[in-house]
Amino acid sequence: MVNSFRNIPPKRICTKVYDNYRSYKPYIADDFNHRCGYTDCSDFWFGGTSTFHIDHFKPWKKNPHLKTTYSNLVYCCSYVNILKSDDEGTYLDPCDVDYNTHFERDAYGNIIPKKTSVEAKYMHSKLKLYLKRYQIIWKLDQLLHCMKKLRIAIKEPKNTSIKQDLINLHYDLTIELADYIEYLRGNQ
């Protein structure tokens, strides 16, 4: 089973101008839906906006004129930003390119580069998009989404005949989520 890489693409809509690129943080977080531009992982699982970085798509050390240019900024997790560093390899701008045409996720949530995309293969290797953390975070997002849908279904009167089944399923998902969180904490 193949899943889309991302559901909501990021869009840079901030029109403010700052002398310090860090001043854009609240705007870029919103424009990127509080998700890493390169992995689509929610910043929530990493500790929120304060733990995410602002990447310069084209490295500012090699392109100083782009240091505070909003269209050159990418909201991303620290892991990816550190790996990308000042590399000027063949990257796909998350706002200019539909990542779903270059990447997909398998049934377990692993990020898979499409065979036809040289850029996706490069990014997958250089940014280590194959790491387990991105698969786990995708799974956690899926669990939360299912739990929210179940909570709504349990409250609807038309579901009275299956209400107990839905409650049991919601409970099972809660246990699964707790197990994942314990795994992330290293307590398993």
Disulfide bonds with the S-S distance in Angstrom:
none
